[in-house]
Amino acid sequence: MEKEYRQEKRDIRDLMQENADNRESSRASARVAVERNNRSLTSNRQTLRTLQGELQG
């Protein structure tokens, strides 16, 4: 009984660590995606300004 209890505690601890690792990985992926989107947005804004300038000029 004690052995099963200790194993269950280990299993729970392992799952909690796996969840923490997965959360950190998800956050890292989200940060990369946000940075990529911000670069695209900056580029798109520059393109828009260029096109607006061509239309007005």
Z-matrix of the N, CA and C atoms (Angstrom, degrees):
N
C 1 1.460
C 2 1.532 1 111.01
N 3 1.328 2 116.01 1 -47.63
C 4 1.465 3 120.51 2 179.11
C 5 1.523 4 110.48 3 -62.20
N 6 1.328 5 116.36 4 -39.13
C 7 1.470 6 120.79 5 179.70
C 8 1.530 7 110.36 6 -63.82
N 9 1.330 8 116.97 7 -42.72
C 10 1.467 9 120.96 8 178.50
C 11 1.528 10 110.83 9 -63.67
N 12 1.319 11 115.88 10 -39.62
C 13 1.464 12 120.85 11 179.23
C 14 1.527 13 110.38 12 -62.49
N 15 1.342 14 115.89 13 -46.30
C 16 1.471 15 119.74 14 179.86
C 17 1.525 16 110.86 15 -63.18
N 18 1.337 17 116.26 16 -39.72
C 19 1.466 18 119.91 17 178.87
C 20 1.525 19 110.47 18 -64.55
N 21 1.320 20 116.51 19 -41.73
C 22 1.467 21 121.03 20 178.53
C 23 1.532 22 110.31 21 -61.79
N 24 1.331 23 116.36 22 -42.85
C 25 1.466 24 119.92 23 177.67
C 26 1.527 25 110.72 24 -61.41
N 27 1.331 26 116.61 25 -43.06
C 28 1.473 27 120.46 26 178.07
C 29 1.520 28 110.78 27 -62.06
N 30 1.322 29 116.35 28 -44.20
C 31 1.469 30 120.52 29 -179.96
C 32 1.530 31 110.84 30 -60.78
N 33 1.327 32 116.03 31 -43.65
C 34 1.467 33 119.92 32 179.71
C 35 1.520 34 110.35 33 -64.43
N 36 1.335 35 116.65 34 -43.92
C 37 1.463 36 120.83 35 179.24
C 38 1.531 37 110.39 36 -61.41
N 39 1.341 38 116.26 37 -41.96
C 40 1.468 39 120.36 38 178.44
C 41 1.528 40 111.26 39 -62.49
N 42 1.327 41 116.79 40 -42.72
C 43 1.463 42 120.52 41 179.00
C 44 1.522 43 111.57 42 -65.44
N 45 1.319 44 116.47 43 -39.38
C 46 1.466 45 119.73 44 178.24
C 47 1.528 46 110.41 45 -63.95
N 48 1.332 47 117.02 46 -40.22
C 49 1.461 48 120.21 47 178.53
C 50 1.524 49 110.57 48 -66.68
N 51 1.338 50 116.00 49 -41.43
C 52 1.464 51 119.86 50 178.05
C 53 1.531 52 110.58 51 -61.42
N 54 1.321 53 116.71 52 -41.57
C 55 1.464 54 120.41 53 177.62
C 56 1.518 55 111.35 54 -62.69
N 57 1.327 56 116.40 55 -42.35
C 58 1.466 57 120.19 56 178.93
C 59 1.525 58 110.28 57 -62.98
N 60 1.328 59 116.50 58 -42.86
C 61 1.468 60 120.41 59 178.57
C 62 1.526 61 110.86 60 -62.41
N 63 1.328 62 116.14 61 -42.84
C 64 1.463 63 120.14 62 179.86
C 65 1.526 64 111.66 63 -64.70
N 66 1.329 65 116.45 64 -39.09
C 67 1.468 66 119.61 65 177.80
C 68 1.521 67 110.67 66 -62.72
N 69 1.325 68 116.51 67 -43.67
C 70 1.459 69 119.97 68 -179.52
C 71 1.525 70 110.54 69 -64.43
N 72 1.320 71 116.29 70 -40.20
C 73 1.464 72 120.43 71 177.91
C 74 1.523 73 110.75 72 -63.56
N 75 1.328 74 116.41 73 -41.26
C 76 1.464 75 120.42 74 178.64
C 77 1.522 76 111.10 75 -64.24
N 78 1.329 77 115.98 76 -40.79
C 79 1.467 78 119.48 77 178.46
C 80 1.523 79 110.82 78 -63.54
N 81 1.325 80 115.87 79 -42.00
C 82 1.468 81 119.46 80 179.71
C 83 1.524 82 110.21 81 -62.76
N 84 1.328 83 116.78 82 -43.19
C 85 1.465 84 120.43 83 178.19
C 86 1.521 85 111.12 84 -62.65
N 87 1.319 86 116.01 85 -40.38
C 88 1.466 87 119.93 86 179.62
C 89 1.526 88 110.58 87 -65.10
N 90 1.336 89 116.71 88 -40.47
C 91 1.469 90 119.39 89 178.63
C 92 1.523 91 110.90 90 -61.68
N 93 1.329 92 116.77 91 -42.55
C 94 1.465 93 120.67 92 178.48
C 95 1.523 94 110.08 93 -62.21
N 96 1.329 95 116.73 94 -43.67
C 97 1.468 96 120.66 95 -179.56
C 98 1.526 97 111.05 96 -63.79
N 99 1.316 98 117.46 97 -41.16
C 100 1.465 99 120.77 98 179.46
C 101 1.526 100 110.15 99 -64.28
N 102 1.325 101 116.52 100 -43.84
C 103 1.469 102 119.55 101 178.88
C 104 1.530 103 111.01 102 -61.42
N 105 1.329 104 116.14 103 -43.01
C 106 1.470 105 120.27 104 179.04
C 107 1.528 106 110.37 105 -63.41
N 108 1.322 107 116.62 106 -43.34
C 109 1.466 108 120.30 107 179.20
C 110 1.521 109 111.52 108 -64.31
N 111 1.327 110 116.60 109 -38.59
C 112 1.464 111 119.62 110 178.42
C 113 1.527 112 111.05 111 -64.37
N 114 1.335 113 116.97 112 -39.75
C 115 1.466 114 119.48 113 177.42
C 116 1.526 115 110.69 114 -64.67
N 117 1.323 116 116.86 115 -41.52
C 118 1.465 117 120.32 116 177.93
C 119 1.522 118 110.94 117 -63.23
N 120 1.315 119 116.26 118 -41.65
C 121 1.460 120 120.47 119 179.75
C 122 1.526 121 110.59 120 -62.76
N 123 1.315 122 116.87 121 -44.06
C 124 1.465 123 120.91 122 178.17
C 125 1.524 124 110.38 123 -60.61
N 126 1.318 125 115.97 124 -44.59
C 127 1.462 126 120.43 125 179.37
C 128 1.524 127 111.20 126 -63.95
N 129 1.321 128 116.35 127 -42.81
C 130 1.464 129 120.23 128 179.96
C 131 1.527 130 111.72 129 -64.81
N 132 1.328 131 116.15 130 -37.72
C 133 1.470 132 119.24 131 177.68
C 134 1.527 133 110.65 132 -64.75
N 135 1.329 134 116.27 133 -41.22
C 136 1.464 135 119.98 134 178.97
C 137 1.527 136 110.33 135 -63.58
N 138 1.330 137 116.43 136 -43.00
C 139 1.463 138 120.36 137 178.12
C 140 1.523 139 110.59 138 -61.58
N 141 1.325 140 116.45 139 -42.60
C 142 1.460 141 120.64 140 179.14
C 143 1.526 142 110.81 141 -61.38
N 144 1.334 143 116.94 142 -44.89
C 145 1.474 144 119.80 143 178.49
C 146 1.532 145 110.73 144 -61.17
N 147 1.318 146 116.17 145 -41.17
C 148 1.469 147 120.10 146 179.57
C 149 1.525 148 110.61 147 -62.46
N 150 1.325 149 116.25 148 -46.33
C 151 1.464 150 119.94 149 -179.17
C 152 1.525 151 111.51 150 -66.12
N 153 1.331 152 116.55 151 -39.22
C 154 1.465 153 119.36 152 177.77
C 155 1.526 154 110.29 153 -63.44
N 156 1.326 155 116.40 154 -39.35
C 157 1.459 156 120.60 155 177.90
C 158 1.515 157 111.60 156 -63.54
N 159 1.331 158 116.69 157 -39.89
C 160 1.465 159 120.15 158 178.99
C 161 1.523 160 111.15 159 -66.73
N 162 1.329 161 116.60 160 -38.06
C 163 1.463 162 119.76 161 179.59
C 164 1.527 163 111.34 162 -67.38
N 165 1.322 164 116.27 163 -37.32
C 166 1.466 165 120.15 164 -177.75
C 167 1.527 166 111.62 165 -81.66
N 168 1.326 167 116.04 166 -28.26
C 169 1.457 168 119.32 167 -174.23
C 170 1.480 169 111.27 168 -89.69
